[in-house]
Amino acid sequence: MATVMARPTRSLEDFRSEQMMSLEEWSKYLGMTEQTYRRLLTDPQSVRPATKRRAREMLNVSPYEVREFYPIPSPTRVAAAVAAYRKGNAEGWIATDPETGEPTGEIFDGEGRLMEGE
């Protein structure tokens, strides 16, 4: 199985800095006004999805690679993740082999101490 390296999430300002563009040049390149770009940096949810999609297409990136485009999880999904985390801390975390993903038989508590297993 091939290993896929995930790219880190970065800010639009990281991309702008790499291109050595002013705010005016960068916002124009992304197809938006400077005001919209500033809003995108401070309150991404207030910017229309079509505007963000157009900018993402210009950069040719996944929404998961740019902090301002990263999808906000639904309250239901957040609640499920928190519940799973609490359950893991209460009942233990099952260790898996990093190569195969198969369980190793070890169970650790929320502090990383071995509870059961080898």
C-alpha positions in Angstrom: 0.0 0.0 0.0 1.4 3.4 -1.0 1.8 6.1 1.6 0.0 9.3 0.8 1.5 12.4 2.4 -1.1 15.0 3.4 -0.3 18.6 2.7 -0.5 20.9 5.7 -3.3 23.4 6.0 -2.0 26.9 5.3 -3.5 30.4 5.3 -4.2 32.4 2.2 -1.7 34.8 3.5 1.0 32.1 3.2 0.1 31.7 -0.5 0.1 35.5 -1.0 3.5 35.8 0.7 5.0 33.2 -1.5 3.9 35.1 -4.6 5.2 38.4 -3.2 1.9 40.2 -4.1 0.3 43.1 -2.4 -3.2 42.8 -0.9 -4.6 44.6 -3.9 -2.8 42.3 -6.5 -3.6 39.1 -4.6 -7.3 39.9 -4.1 -7.6 40.8 -7.8 -5.8 37.6 -8.8 -8.3 35.6 -6.7 -11.2 37.4 -8.3 -12.5 39.4 -5.4 -12.3 42.9 -3.8 -9.7 43.7 -1.2 -12.6 44.1 1.3 -13.9 40.6 0.5 -10.4 39.2 0.9 -9.9 40.8 4.3 -13.3 39.4 5.3 -12.3 36.0 4.1 -9.3 36.1 6.4 -11.2 37.2 9.5 -14.6 35.6 9.0 -14.5 33.0 6.2 -18.2 31.9 6.8 -19.4 35.4 5.9 -18.0 35.0 2.3 -20.2 33.4 -0.4 -19.3 29.9 -1.3 -19.1 30.8 -5.0 -16.4 33.4 -4.2 -14.4 30.9 -2.2 -14.8 28.2 -4.9 -13.5 30.6 -7.6 -10.5 31.5 -5.4 -9.8 27.9 -4.7 -9.9 27.1 -8.4 -7.4 29.8 -9.1 -5.0 28.3 -6.5 -5.8 24.7 -7.7 -6.0 23.4 -4.1 -8.3 21.2 -2.0 -10.4 23.1 0.5 -8.6 21.1 3.2 -5.3 22.7 2.2 -6.4 26.3 2.9 -7.5 27.3 6.4 -10.0 29.9 5.1 -11.6 27.2 2.8 -11.6 24.4 5.4 -15.2 23.2 5.8 -16.7 23.7 9.2 -18.1 20.4 10.6 -21.8 20.3 11.5 -22.7 20.4 15.2 -23.9 16.7 14.9 -20.4 15.7 13.6 -18.7 17.7 16.4 -20.9 16.1 19.0 -20.2 12.6 17.7 -16.4 13.2 17.7 -16.5 14.5 21.3 -18.6 11.5 22.4 -16.1 9.1 20.7 -13.2 10.9 22.4 -14.8 10.7 25.8 -15.6 7.0 25.3 -12.0 6.3 24.3 -10.7 8.1 27.4 -13.1 6.2 29.6 -12.8 2.7 28.0 -9.3 2.9 26.5 -7.8 3.4 23.1 -7.0 0.4 20.9 -3.5 0.6 19.5 -3.0 -0.3 15.8 0.1 -1.3 13.8 1.2 1.8 11.8 2.0 -0.3 8.8 -1.1 -2.4 8.5 -3.7 -0.6 10.6 -4.5 -3.9 12.4 -5.1 -3.9 16.2 -2.0 -4.8 18.2 -3.9 -6.1 21.3 -2.8 -3.2 23.4 -5.2 -0.8 25.0 -4.1 2.6 26.4 -5.9 5.0 28.7 -6.4 8.7 27.9 -3.0 9.6 29.3 -1.2 7.0 27.1 -0.6 4.4 29.8 -0.9 0.8 28.9 -4.1 -0.7 30.3 -4.2 -4.1 28.7 -2.1 -6.1 26.3 1.5 -7.0 25.8 
